């Protein structure tokens, strides 16, 4: 079996990041000697409880929140499902089962949101999927128009808000678009509707202050910023209460049952604090090399287009995304792996699907000769100029090879 060239370049950090040494060191005591259940009352349990609350304060501080507004979960998908399902339950409790329940989201959300919305639709919830422009931006005017139309339709029936929740992601996981969440949240609130943002891809990569964003709820996941997998959090603004998703014990102030993953939570907090402490310098470094990578690839291969915002300040610093004409994206990623590059066609959560990316399709790329050839390179914090040179060399060569192989397979058919 042939070996991949060295060095092997991991350019799939939007899928998951390696655990940082700082996070691992912080976790070790809670995987070994300080193993207590934080709900207990003896000294080992109290040590675990103190670590849990210190981590809660650290995560809250990184978000501009108060500690009692942060609830620990198993990750972004749980946090997203919690807020969506609980907002629907809260609305039904407040307004009764005969009042129409609606959720508004966007067409480019992560599957944790979209699949949960599909499940809610099967239970009778009406879901509106807001369109995006060709760079992935949701329009505040579209949201305002949608809520106004729903209010007019209901004007003679009841006084309930037009929707139980608006949920729009802060930054897109495939093309890196950073939404104007503050404007969208302000529109939702002007109609009396609470606002949630899936910030899983954004936390640890761009500055975040929940009060500046004006959101009622925010989801995050530790493994996207060098914390461990299987741990995340949900911010719930003080005064915005939701029923629990998981019933059982009294953990997380009675809002999320289940013994807390203390080691994972401590590691997540340590990783996030490290990311936030040097965020501006790291963000500028990665963005500059990302721009050079995009220019190098587009300049070297015909019929390759970057996707996402043209303004580099309105996209995540680490994500370079493309569509490649007459290229099969899955083939491209497999060939890149053999050539020493870990990349993705889009969201890691949709691997195995042969359908075009729902994000790229929502951008208006409906021609299958283009939307089947998606490529996402998501860069590490410590990316170097030498890494970018190798990426440009390997990626451009493999796009050309994949295009030839794709053409040959079509001829054989």
ZAMARGU-4260 file (C-alpha; in steps of 0.2 Angstrom, whole numbers, plus 5000, padded with zeros to 4 digits):
<rodrens>
0) 5000/5000/5000 | 5007/5017/4995 | 5010/5030/5009 | 5003/5048/5008 | 5016/5061/5005
5) 5024/5070/5020 | 5020/5081/5028 | 5001/5076/5029 | 4991/5092/5030 | 4975/5092/5040
10) 4964/5105/5032 | 4947/5099/5039 | 4947/5109/5055 | 4929/5114/5053 | 4924/5096/5055
15) 4935/5094/5071 | 4951/5101/5079 | 4965/5092/5088 | 4964/5092/5107 | 4975/5106/5113
20) 4989/5101/5126 | 4982/5115/5137 | 4965/5106/5137 | 4972/5089/5140 | 4983/5095/5155
25) 4967/5103/5162 | 4957/5087/5160 | 4969/5074/5167 | 4965/5077/5186 | 4947/5074/5182
30) 4950/5058/5173 | 4961/5051/5187 | 4962/5057/5205 | 4948/5070/5206 | 4934/5058/5198
35) 4920/5063/5210 | 4902/5066/5205 | 4899/5085/5207 | 4882/5082/5214 | 4889/5073/5229
40) 4893/5081/5246 | 4910/5073/5251 | 4927/5081/5248 | 4930/5072/5231 | 4913/5077/5225
45) 4916/5095/5231 | 4932/5096/5222 | 4923/5091/5206 | 4909/5103/5209 | 4922/5118/5211
50) 4930/5113/5195 | 4913/5112/5186 | 4908/5130/5192 | 4925/5137/5188 | 4924/5131/5170
55) 4906/5138/5169 | 4913/5155/5174 | 4927/5154/5161 | 4915/5149/5147 | 4903/5163/5152
60) 4917/5176/5152 | 4922/5171/5135 | 4905/5174/5129 | 4901/5190/5138 | 4888/5181/5148
65) 4885/5177/5167 | 4889/5160/5174 | 4871/5156/5178 | 4866/5158/5160 | 4878/5144/5154
70) 4872/5125/5154 | 4883/5111/5149 | 4877/5098/5136 | 4885/5084/5126 | 4888/5096/5111
75) 4881/5107/5098 | 4868/5095/5091 | 4860/5093/5108 | 4861/5111/5112 | 4852/5115/5095
80) 4839/5102/5098 | 4836/5107/5116 | 4832/5125/5111 | 4821/5121/5096 | 4811/5108/5104
85) 4810/5117/5121 | 4804/5134/5112 | 4790/5124/5104 | 4785/5116/5120 | 4786/5133/5129
90) 4775/5141/5116 | 4762/5128/5117 | 4762/5129/5136 | 4759/5148/5135 | 4747/5149/5120
95) 4738/5132/5120 | 4737/5118/5108 | 4725/5126/5095 | 4737/5141/5092 | 4748/5138/5076
100) 4767/5135/5081 | 4780/5141/5070 | 4799/5141/5069 | 4809/5152/5057 | 4826/5147/5052
105) 4837/5148/5036 | 4840/5137/5021 | 4859/5135/5025 | 4858/5129/5043 | 4868/5114/5050
110) 4859/5098/5049 | 4857/5098/5068 | 4845/5112/5065 | 4837/5107/5049 | 4834/5089/5054
115) 4826/5094/5070 | 4815/5106/5061 | 4810/5092/5049 | 4805/5082/5064 | 4796/5096/5072
120) 4786/5098/5055 | 4781/5080/5057 | 4773/5084/5074 | 4763/5099/5067 | 4775/5113/5068
125) 4776/5125/5053 | 4794/5129/5048 | 4799/5144/5037 | 4816/5142/5029 | 4823/5159/5024
130) 4833/5160/5008 | 4850/5167/5007 | 4859/5177/4994 | 4873/5171/4983 | 4886/5174/4997
135) 4875/5165/5010 | 4868/5180/5019 | 4851/5180/5027 | 4842/5196/5024 | 4835/5205/5040
140) 4821/5213/5028 | 4816/5195/5023 | 4814/5190/5041 | 4804/5206/5045 | 4793/5203/5030
145) 4790/5185/5035 | 4785/5189/5053 | 4774/5203/5047 | 4765/5192/5035 | 4762/5179/5048
150) 4756/5192/5060 | 4743/5198/5047 | 4737/5181/5044 | 4734/5178/5063 | 4728/5195/5067
155) 4710/5190/5070 | 4713/5174/5079 | 4725/5177/5094 | 4738/5188/5102 | 4752/5176/5102
160) 4769/5180/5093 | 4770/5175/5075 | 4783/5162/5079 | 4790/5152/5094 | 4808/5155/5089
165) 4819/5162/5075 | 4836/5152/5073 | 4849/5158/5062 | 4867/5152/5063 | 4881/5164/5067
170) 4894/5157/5055 | 4891/5144/5041 | 4901/5128/5042 | 4903/5125/5024 | 4907/5142/5016
175) 4911/5153/5031 | 4898/5166/5030 | 4896/5177/5046 | 4878/5182/5047 | 4873/5199/5054
180) 4865/5191/5070 | 4863/5208/5079 | 4851/5214/5065 | 4842/5198/5064 | 4839/5196/5082
185) 4833/5215/5083 | 4820/5211/5070 | 4814/5195/5079 | 4813/5205/5095 | 4803/5219/5087
190) 4790/5206/5084 | 4791/5198/5101 | 4799/5182/5095 | 4815/5175/5104 | 4831/5172/5094
195) 4843/5158/5094 | 4860/5156/5085 | 4870/5141/5082 | 4887/5147/5085 | 4896/5131/5085
200) 4907/5135/5070 | 4911/5153/5076 | 4915/5151/5095 | 4934/5152/5097 | 4937/5159/5080
205) 4929/5176/5080 | 4925/5188/5094 | 4908/5184/5102 | 4898/5194/5115 | 4880/5188/5118
210) 4874/5205/5123 | 4881/5213/5108 | 4873/5200/5097 | 4857/5202/5107 | 4852/5184/5106
215) 4842/5174/5119 | 4851/5157/5116 | 4867/5152/5108 | 4874/5134/5105 | 4893/5129/5105
220) 4903/5114/5104 | 4920/5111/5112 | 4929/5101/5098 | 4928/5115/5086 | 4941/5125/5096
225) 4953/5112/5102 | 4942/5105/5116 | 4937/5087/5118 | 4923/5079/5108 | 4906/5075/5116
230) 4904/5091/5126 | 4896/5108/5123 | 4885/5121/5130 | 4869/5131/5128 | 4868/5150/5133
235) 4851/5155/5139 | 4849/5173/5143 | 4843/5177/5160 | 4824/5178/5160 | 4823/5167/5145
240) 4818/5150/5152 | 4815/5134/5143 | 4809/5117/5149 | 4822/5103/5150 | 4826/5092/5135
245) 4832/5078/5147 | 4823/5074/5162 | 4830/5065/5177 | 4842/5072/5191 | 4844/5090/5196
250) 4860/5093/5187 | 4863/5110/5178 | 4851/5119/5190 | 4837/5106/5186 | 4838/5110/5167
255) 4848/5096/5160 | 4848/5079/5169 | 4863/5068/5168 | 4880/5068/5178 | 4891/5081/5171
260) 4906/5077/5160 | 4918/5086/5172 | 4934/5082/5163 | 4927/5086/5146 | 4919/5103/5153
265) 4936/5108/5161 | 4945/5104/5145 | 4933/5114/5134 | 4934/5129/5146 | 4953/5128/5145
270) 4953/5127/5126 | 4941/5141/5124 | 4950/5153/5136 | 4966/5149/5127 | 4958/5153/5110
275) 4950/5169/5116 | 4966/5176/5124 | 4975/5177/5108 | 4961/5178/5096 | 4965/5194/5086
280) 4983/5188/5082 | 4978/5171/5077 | 4963/5177/5067 | 4973/5189/5057 | 4987/5176/5054
285) 4975/5162/5048 | 4964/5174/5037 | 4980/5181/5028 | 4986/5163/5023 | 4968/5158/5018
290) 4967/5173/5006 | 4984/5167/4998 | 4977/5149/4997 | 4961/5155/4988 | 4971/5166/4976
295) 4983/5152/4973 | 4971/5139/4969 | 4959/5149/4958 | 4974/5157/4949 | 4981/5140/4944
300) 4966/5130/4939 | 4952/5134/4926 | 4934/5133/4931 | 4936/5134/4950 | 4926/5147/4960
305) 4927/5152/4978 | 4911/5151/4987 | 4905/5162/5002 | 4907/5181/5005 | 4919/5191/4994
310) 4923/5202/5009 | 4936/5193/5019 | 4930/5201/5035 | 4913/5193/5034 | 4918/5175/5033
315) 4927/5164/5045 | 4946/5166/5044 | 4950/5148/5043 | 4938/5142/5029 | 4942/5142/5010
320) 4928/5134/5000 | 4926/5131/4981 | 4915/5124/4968 | 4925/5115/4954 | 4917/5112/4937
325) 4915/5094/4931 | 4923/5087/4946 | 4915/5074/4958 | 4918/5081/4976 | 4919/5064/4984
330) 4932/5058/4972 | 4942/5074/4974 | 4942/5072/4993 | 4948/5054/4992 | 4962/5058/4980
335) 4967/5073/4991 | 4969/5061/5005 | 4980/5050/4995 | 4990/5065/4990 | 4993/5070/5009
340) 4978/5082/5012 | 4963/5080/5023 | 4949/5090/5016 | 4930/5089/5015 | 4916/5092/5002
345) 4905/5101/5015 | 4899/5097/5032 | 4906/5081/5040 | 4889/5077/5046 | 4883/5074/5028
350) 4897/5062/5023 | 4891/5048/5013 | 4877/5058/5004 | 4878/5059/4985 | 4866/5074/4985
355) 4874/5091/4981 | 4877/5102/4996 | 4861/5110/5003 | 4872/5126/5007 | 4879/5128/4989
360) 4862/5124/4981 | 4855/5138/4992 | 4868/5150/4986 | 4860/5148/4969 | 4872/5135/4962
365) 4860/5122/4954 | 4869/5116/4939 | 4875/5099/4944 | 4891/5101/4933 | 4896/5113/4947
370) 4887/5109/4963 | 4894/5091/4964 | 4911/5098/4964 | 4912/5106/4981 | 4928/5108/4991
375) 4931/5115/5009 | 4948/5118/5016 | 4948/5123/5034 | 4964/5128/5041 | 4973/5125/5057
380) 4978/5140/5069 | 4996/5136/5066 | 4996/5135/5047 | 5012/5141/5039 | 5017/5148/5023
385) 5025/5132/5018 | 5009/5123/5022 | 5000/5134/5010 | 5013/5132/4996 | 5010/5113/4998
390) 4991/5115/4998 | 4991/5125/4982 | 5003/5112/4974 | 4993/5097/4979 | 4975/5104/4978
395) 4978/5111/4960 | 4986/5095/4954 | 4972/5084/4961 | 4958/5095/4955 | 4965/5093/4937
400) 4967/5074/4940 | 4949/5072/4947 | 4942/5082/4932 | 4950/5070/4920 | 4944/5055/4930
405) 4927/5061/4931 | 4927/5065/4912 | 4933/5047/4909 | 4920/5039/4919 | 4906/5049/4910
410) 4913/5043/4893 | 4913/5025/4899 | 4894/5027/4904
</rodrens>
